[in-house]
Amino acid sequence: MKILITVFFLLSFTSFTRAAIVLPEVLSDNMVLQQNCVIKIWGTSSQKKNVTVRASWTTTSFSTNCKTDGTFEISIFTPKGSFEKHNISVSDGKALILKNILVGEVWFCAGQSNMAMTFSGYRNQPIANAKEEREKVKEESGIRMFNVEKTASYALNSPCKGKWLLSNQKNMAAFSAVGYFYALQIQKTLNVPIGIINSSYGGSTIEGWLNPSTVQKYADYPMNANIPDSLSQLRPCVMFHGMVRPYRNYQVKGFVWYQGEGNVGRSATYAQKLQDLAYLWRFTFENPELPIYVVEIAPHTYDDITGPAKIREAQFIATHALANAGIVSTNDLVPDSESTCIHPSIKQPIGERLGELALLETYHYDAIQAQSPSFNHIEIYYDSVIIFFDHAYQGLQHEGAIIGFELGDTLHEFHPVYAKIGQEKNTIIIPLENGASYHALRYCFKNYQVGNVKNSAGLPLIPFRTDQWNE
């Protein structure tokens, strides 16, 4: 009798521990899948045999044989996005069921702590109107977020660690505020579920999000830098290996990037590195057309006066050199009371501006006015300088006297000047008074300076300079 009981339990245990299918955590209950495309289901099977995938939106089944190491990858198609909830079965004889799946739009949001910043805020650094926004959230609005586990690793096979969270008042404490407001803005127009993969690491540098061959192109941040374990997020390539590459099989619509503070003081290579990042990530996700939208780093009283401005300039240069790219300005979003706060509280307009930019550029809602005004060229006359801008729409605007413009002198020193909007509403005129001559012009080209020029859509003029002086 004891022998029979022992055999029974051994058989039961063997059956129980046939942990047949193992999927990466990004493929799990509550996920959002990209609509109208071919996606991948991948993982491992201890059975090392045929694996079949069935999705509730189709009667077609999809099968493949495992490789000798038990890994598998199956491509299936997704339907048009909707709020209908779906299931997916993955089976090698023993089925694993993924439940409560939505199909819509998926975006990969990455960067530093301002992207990571949740509705809980940081100590003594809250999110503006966080309580009110959390109270507005309806139980399961169709916006869901996967927070990638922070991983600063050189390992090439880092796991996809994290969990898909439903949008509700409880979970909002763990939602990236910028990511959520971005999702909310595009959802208002597209009316489909939105999934955000939030892959952010506070304090990281852009080099951490690149691969070794890219970092080795540059001399300013060596691969073999001696960085202690306590600052592992500063090591080159570790976020790319641990927080980007593992998600390469997950179909996304594009990228949102909010990083740059960690590179203040090393701006000379930033524009090219940001372009390299776009190329690398597009190659990694096997789609050279994926858009990337960048958040200009916010005004802040860094010790370096112009270093942050040079990062903003590099962000602008990079996004204008890239196809399917854009930038949103934050120049008007940091009041004097927060000038020393590296995590400014106003995040909603950032997400909304990103959303409007994506709706215009990616989803082709051409009537949307989503571009900030930006410098085009100047014309110099004997008594004035006329500055021409792109994306003024119905015209430039301001409240009170225009602030933020400075003329440079022969000593490379800059002085505030009077400015006015010209007869052509996309121009600003700066009189050259008392025999002054033109040498260079800057607008809000400092660590912290908030201007007051906007276009008719209410978007702030992007800071700029006409010189290439080192000051």
C-alpha positions in Angstrom: 0.0 0.0 0.0 2.8 2.4 0.9 4.5 1.6 -2.4 1.3 2.5 -4.3 0.9 5.7 -2.4 4.6 6.6 -3.1 4.2 5.8 -6.8 1.0 8.0 -6.9 2.8 11.0 -5.4 5.8 10.5 -7.6 3.6 10.5 -10.7 1.6 13.5 -9.4 4.8 15.4 -8.6 6.2 14.6 -12.1 3.1 15.8 -13.7 2.9 18.9 -11.5 6.5 19.9 -12.2 6.3 19.6 -16.0 6.5 23.4 -16.0 6.0 23.1 -19.7 5.7 26.6 -21.1 7.7 29.6 -19.7 7.1 33.0 -21.3 8.9 36.3 -20.6 6.9 38.4 -18.1 6.1 41.0 -20.7 3.9 38.2 -22.3 1.4 37.9 -19.5 -2.1 38.6 -18.3 -3.4 42.2 -18.9 -0.9 43.0 -21.7 -1.7 45.3 -24.6 -0.7 44.1 -28.1 -0.1 46.2 -31.1 -3.0 46.2 -33.5 -3.2 45.2 -37.1 0.2 43.6 -37.3 2.2 40.4 -36.9 3.5 39.9 -33.3 5.7 37.3 -31.8 5.0 34.8 -28.9 8.3 33.4 -27.6 9.5 31.4 -24.7 10.7 28.0 -23.7 9.2 24.5 -23.3 10.6 21.8 -21.0 9.0 19.3 -23.4 11.1 20.5 -26.3 8.4 19.6 -28.8 5.6 21.2 -30.9 4.1 24.4 -29.5 0.7 25.7 -30.6 -0.7 29.2 -30.0 -4.4 30.0 -30.2 -5.9 33.5 -29.9 -9.5 34.2 -29.1 -9.8 36.7 -32.0 -9.3 34.0 -34.7 -10.1 30.3 -35.4 -6.6 29.9 -36.9 -4.0 28.1 -34.8 -0.3 28.7 -35.1 2.4 26.0 -34.5 6.1 25.5 -34.5 8.7 23.0 -33.3 11.0 23.9 -30.4 14.7 24.2 -31.0 16.9 21.7 -29.4 17.3 24.0 -26.3 13.6 24.2 -25.9 13.2 27.8 -27.1 10.4 28.7 -29.6 9.1 31.7 -31.4 5.7 31.9 -33.2 4.3 34.8 -35.2 0.6 35.5 -35.1 -1.5 38.3 -36.4 -3.5 40.8 -34.4 -6.9 42.4 -35.2 -7.9 46.0 -35.2 -7.8 47.5 -31.8 -10.8 47.5 -29.5 -11.7 47.2 -25.9 -12.8 43.6 -26.3 -10.9 41.4 -23.9 -9.0 38.4 -25.4 -7.2 35.3 -24.3 -4.2 33.5 -25.7 -3.4 29.8 -25.2 0.2 28.6 -25.5 0.5 24.8 -25.4 3.0 22.0 -25.8 0.4 19.5 -24.6 -0.1 21.5 -21.4 -1.7 24.9 -22.0 -0.7 28.2 -20.5 -3.6 30.7 -20.8 -3.0 34.4 -20.9 -6.1 36.4 -19.9 -7.6 39.9 -20.1 -5.5 40.9 -23.1 -6.3 44.1 -25.1 -5.3 45.1 -28.6 -4.5 48.7 -29.4 -1.3 50.8 -29.6 1.9 50.1 -27.7 4.7 52.6 -27.1 8.2 52.1 -25.5 8.9 55.0 -23.2 12.5 55.3 -21.8 14.9 57.7 -20.1 15.9 59.0 -16.7 14.0 59.8 -13.6 11.7 62.4 -15.1 10.3 59.6 -17.3 10.2 57.2 -14.5 8.5 59.7 -12.1 5.2 58.3 -11.0 2.1 59.9 -9.6 3.6 59.3 -6.2 6.3 61.8 -7.0 9.6 61.8 -5.2 10.3 63.1 -1.7 9.3 66.7 -1.5 8.8 66.6 -5.3 5.2 65.9 -6.1 3.4 65.7 -9.4 1.1 68.7 -10.0 -2.6 67.8 -9.5 -1.7 64.1 -8.9 -4.6 63.6 -6.5 -7.1 65.0 -8.9 -5.8 63.1 -11.8 -5.8 59.8 -9.9 -9.4 60.4 -8.8 -10.4 60.9 -12.5 -9.2 57.5 -13.5 -11.9 55.0 -14.3 -11.5 51.4 -13.4 -9.7 49.9 -16.3 -9.7 52.7 -18.9 -7.8 50.6 -21.4 -4.5 52.3 -20.5 -2.0 49.8 -19.2 1.6 50.0 -18.2 4.5 47.6 -18.0 7.3 48.9 -15.7 10.5 47.3 -16.8 12.5 46.2 -13.8 15.6 48.3 -13.4 18.5 46.3 -14.7 22.1 47.6 -15.1 23.7 44.5 -16.6 26.1 43.5 -19.3 24.4 40.1 -19.7 23.1 39.5 -23.2 20.2 37.4 -22.1 18.6 39.5 -19.4 15.0 38.4 -18.6 11.9 40.6 -19.3 11.1 41.3 -15.7 8.1 43.4 -14.8 4.3 43.3 -14.6 1.4 44.7 -16.7 -0.7 47.1 -14.5 -4.3 48.1 -15.2 -5.0 51.8 -14.9 -7.0 52.4 -11.7 -6.6 54.6 -8.7 -4.5 52.1 -6.8 -2.0 51.4 -9.6 -1.6 55.0 -10.6 1.0 55.3 -7.8 3.2 53.2 -10.0 2.4 54.8 -13.4 4.9 57.0 -15.1 3.1 60.4 -15.2 4.5 61.4 -18.6 3.8 57.9 -20.0 0.2 58.0 -18.7 -0.6 61.5 -19.9 0.9 60.5 -23.3 -1.3 57.4 -23.5 -4.3 59.4 -22.4 -3.8 62.0 -25.1 -3.5 59.6 -28.0 -6.3 57.5 -26.7 -8.7 60.4 -26.7 -8.4 60.6 -30.5 -7.7 56.9 -31.4 -10.2 55.4 -29.0 -8.3 52.2 -28.6 -6.4 50.7 -25.6 -2.9 52.0 -25.1 0.0 50.0 -23.7 3.1 51.7 -22.3 6.3 49.8 -21.7 8.1 52.1 -19.3 11.9 51.4 -19.3 13.5 54.1 -17.3 16.4 54.4 -14.9 17.1 57.5 -12.9 20.5 59.0 -13.3 21.4 57.1 -16.4 23.4 58.5 -19.3 22.7 58.0 -23.0 25.7 55.8 -23.3 23.9 53.3 -21.0 21.2 52.9 -23.6 23.6 52.2 -26.5 25.4 49.0 -27.5 29.2 48.5 -27.2 30.0 49.1 -30.9 28.2 52.4 -30.8 29.8 53.6 -27.6 33.3 52.7 -28.9 32.9 55.2 -31.7 33.4 58.0 -29.2 36.3 58.9 -26.9 34.4 60.9 -24.3 32.8 57.9 -22.4 35.1 54.8 -22.5 33.7 51.3 -22.3 36.2 50.4 -19.7 35.5 53.3 -17.3 36.0 52.2 -13.7 32.4 52.7 -12.3 31.6 51.1 -9.0 28.6 48.7 -8.5 26.8 51.4 -6.5 26.7 53.5 -9.6 26.1 50.7 -12.1 23.4 52.8 -13.9 26.3 55.0 -15.2 28.0 52.1 -17.0 27.8 52.2 -20.7 25.5 49.7 -22.5 23.9 48.2 -19.3 20.4 49.6 -19.9 20.5 48.6 -23.6 21.4 45.0 -22.6 19.0 44.8 -19.6 16.1 47.1 -20.4 15.8 47.5 -24.2 17.2 44.4 -26.1 15.1 41.9 -24.1 12.0 43.5 -25.5 13.0 43.4 -29.1 10.4 40.7 -30.0 7.5 42.8 -28.6 5.9 44.8 -31.3 5.7 48.5 -30.5 4.5 51.6 -32.5 7.5 53.8 -31.5 9.6 55.3 -28.8 9.4 58.2 -26.4 12.7 59.5 -24.9 13.1 61.7 -21.9 16.8 61.8 -21.0 19.7 64.2 -21.2 20.3 65.5 -17.7 22.9 62.8 -17.1 24.9 64.1 -20.1 25.0 67.8 -19.1 28.6 68.8 -19.5 29.2 66.4 -22.3 27.1 67.8 -25.0 29.5 67.7 -27.9 28.6 64.1 -28.9 25.0 64.0 -27.7 23.3 64.9 -31.0 25.1 62.1 -32.9 24.6 59.7 -30.0 20.9 60.4 -30.0 20.7 59.7 -33.7 22.7 56.5 -33.1 20.2 55.5 -30.4 17.3 55.9 -32.8 19.1 53.8 -35.5 20.1 51.1 -33.0 16.7 50.8 -31.4 15.0 50.7 -34.8 17.4 47.9 -35.9 16.9 46.1 -32.6 13.1 46.1 -33.0 13.5 45.2 -36.7 11.6 48.3 -38.0 13.7 51.2 -39.5 10.6 53.4 -39.6 9.8 53.5 -35.9 9.3 57.0 -34.8 11.0 58.6 -31.8 9.7 61.6 -29.9 12.0 63.4 -27.5 11.4 65.6 -24.5 13.6 68.7 -24.2 15.3 68.6 -20.8 13.6 71.2 -18.5 15.0 74.5 -17.3 17.0 73.9 -14.1 19.7 75.9 -12.3 22.6 73.5 -12.9 26.1 74.6 -11.9 26.9 74.7 -15.6 25.3 77.8 -17.1 25.1 76.8 -20.8 25.8 73.1 -20.6 22.1 72.2 -20.3 21.2 74.6 -23.2 23.7 72.7 -25.4 22.0 69.4 -24.6 18.7 70.9 -25.6 20.3 72.2 -28.8 21.7 68.7 -29.4 18.3 67.2 -28.9 16.8 69.6 -31.4 19.6 68.9 -34.0 19.2 65.2 -33.6 15.4 65.1 -34.0 15.6 67.4 -37.0 18.2 65.2 -38.7 16.2 62.1 -38.2 13.2 60.9 -40.2 10.1 60.1 -38.1 11.3 62.1 -35.1 10.3 65.2 -33.2 10.8 67.2 -30.0 8.6 68.9 -27.5 9.8 71.9 -25.5 9.4 72.3 -21.8 10.7 75.9 -21.6 7.4 77.2 -20.2 6.8 74.5 -17.6 9.1 75.3 -14.7 8.2 78.3 -12.6 10.7 80.2 -10.6 9.7 78.3 -7.4 10.9 75.1 -9.0 14.1 76.4 -10.7 16.3 74.3 -8.4 14.1 71.1 -8.7 15.5 68.6 -11.1 12.1 66.9 -11.1 9.6 69.7 -12.0 6.0 68.9 -11.0 4.3 69.9 -14.2 4.2 66.7 -16.3 0.7 66.7 -17.9 1.5 69.2 -20.7 4.6 67.1 -21.5 2.5 64.0 -22.1 -0.1 66.0 -24.0 2.4 67.6 -26.3 4.0 64.3 -27.0 0.6 62.9 -27.7 -0.3 65.7 -30.1 3.0 65.3 -31.9 2.4 61.5 -32.4 -1.1 62.1 -33.6 0.3 64.6 -36.2 3.4 62.8 -37.3 2.7 59.1 -36.7 -1.1 58.9 -37.0 -1.4 61.6 -39.6 -4.0 63.9 -38.1 -2.8 66.7 -40.2 -5.0 69.4 -38.8 -3.3 69.2 -35.4 -0.9 72.0 -34.6 1.7 70.2 -32.5 5.0 71.8 -33.4 6.7 74.4 -31.2 8.0 77.4 -33.1 11.7 77.1 -33.9 14.4 79.3 -35.3 14.8 79.3 -39.1 17.1 82.2 -40.1 17.9 85.9 -39.5 18.1 88.9 -41.8 20.4 91.7 -40.6 19.7 95.4 -41.5 21.5 98.5 -40.5 19.0 99.3 -37.8 17.5 95.9 -36.8 17.7 92.1 -36.8 14.7 90.2 -38.1 14.3 86.6 -37.0 12.2 84.1 -38.9 10.6 81.1 -37.3 9.0 77.9 -38.4 5.6 76.6 -37.0 4.3 80.0 -35.9 0.9 78.9 -37.3 -1.5 81.9 -37.0 1.3 83.9 -35.5 3.7 84.4 -32.6 2.3 85.6 -29.3 3.4 86.8 -25.9 2.1 88.3 -22.7 3.8 91.5 -21.5 7.2 92.5 -22.8 9.1 89.8 -24.7 11.8 88.3 -22.5 14.6 85.9 -23.2 16.4 87.4 -26.2 20.1 88.5 -25.8 22.6 90.0 -28.2 26.3 89.0 -28.0 29.1 91.6 -28.2 32.7 91.3 -29.4 33.8 89.9 -26.0 31.2 87.1 -26.3 29.1 88.5 -23.5 25.3 88.6 -23.9 22.9 91.3 -22.9 19.1 91.3 -22.8 17.5 93.3 -25.6 14.1 94.6 -26.5 12.2 92.5 -29.0 8.8 92.8 -30.8 6.7 90.7 -33.2 7.1 91.9 -36.8 4.4 92.6 -39.3 4.9 89.1 -40.6 3.6 87.1 -37.7 6.3 84.5 -37.9 9.0 87.1 -37.2 10.5 88.9 -34.3 12.4 92.2 -34.7 15.3 93.4 -32.5 16.3 97.0 -33.0 20.0 97.8 -33.1 20.0 100.9 -31.0 22.8 103.4 -30.3 25.0 102.2 -33.1 25.0 98.6 -31.9 26.1 95.9 -34.4 25.1 92.3 -34.7 27.5 89.5 -33.6 25.3 86.8 -32.2 21.8 86.2 -30.9 20.5 83.8 -28.2 17.0 83.0 -26.8 16.8 81.3 -23.4 20.1 79.7 -24.0 20.9 79.1 -20.3 20.5 76.4 -17.7 17.4 78.1 -16.4 15.6 80.8 -18.3 11.9 80.8 -19.1 10.8 82.8 -22.1 7.4 84.0 -23.0 7.1 83.7 -26.8 4.6 81.1 -28.0 2.8 80.3 -31.2 -0.9 80.4 -31.7 -1.2 76.8 -30.5 0.2 77.9 -27.2 3.5 76.0 -27.6 6.7 77.7 -26.4 9.5 78.9 -28.7 12.4 76.4 -28.6 15.6 77.9 -27.1 18.3 78.6 -29.7 21.5 80.4 -30.5 23.1 81.7 -33.7 26.7 81.4 -32.5 29.0 78.5 -31.9 31.0 80.2 -29.2 32.1 78.0 -26.3 30.7 80.2 -23.6 
